[in-house]
Amino acid sequence: MSALLLENRIFLHYEVLGRGSPPVLFLHTWVGSWRYWLGTMQEVSLRNRAYALDFYGYGSSMGQAPPSETLDAFVDQVRSFIDALGVVDVVLVGHGLGAVVALALAAEEPDWVTRVATIGLPLSMNWVHGLPQRASDLWPYLTTDRKAALPVQQDSARVTDETLQAALQATATSDIMALAQRVEQPWLAIYGQEDPVYRDILRLGSGRWPLPTSAYHHVLAIPQASHFPMLEQPRLFYRLLKEFISLPPWEDLRNLQLRDEWRRRFR
């Protein structure tokens, strides 16, 4: 276990596996901690150096400061981490809360971030309405496979209601579509087809999703998965993410497709 002391007396816990470039940094969602990324990190670390951190108030990150209440506060944690460790040309992989943070940092620091993958990025202005406000209630709401999501349950018990509500508020008040328009790097947006936060929008089909799409901005939904596709459909998720990380920067992301037996599609 490693920790980084930030200027505001926050101890930021992180884990690291493997070697190789580009480095990959994993950012967790509103519940859980770095721990549910472990399987993904083990896969990615076969070729890349993989980092995962706990946002302040989550997992083993601690301190005397109040919970982070703004998106900038979360972005600053990641910026300080990257700067302190000297991580360059990083691939950001963010989930839920971490997806918004990753997108914001990619927009603000294009020289630091080579590409970004988001999982469960909020799609509408009212996505937070109706969500449980306690971590013990939110994690089971977000998954269709509680057995697969056991790592989330174990760490959600450590997330205080104050921390969760501050994190939800920080992302709910962010103009995510404006951030999306500023991202110039290759960006893959991944969703679980049954994610309860976005299910109604996802069922409209990709042509109705509000995210910008192009050769460098691509959206894919993983079937039979909800908010935690890395736990609910790990093989599909691992293959897709590793392929995205390894693609040349000029390649059309629309060549990435989900298949039972993974293969690239070329036009």
Secondary structure, 3 states (H helix, E strand, C coil): CEEEECCCCEEEEEEEECCCCCCEEEECCCCCCHHHHHHHHHHHCCCCCEEEECCCCCCCCEECCCCCCCHHHHHHHHHHHHHHHCCCCEEEEEECHHHHHHHHHHHHCCCCEEEEEEECCCCCCCCCCCCCCCHHHHHHHCCCCCCCCHHHHHHHCCCCHHHHHHHHHHHHCCCHHHHHHHCCCCEEEEEECCCCCCHHHHCCCHHHCCCCCCCCEEEEEECCCCCCHHHHCHHHHHHHHHHHHHCCCCCCHHHCCCCCCCCCCCC
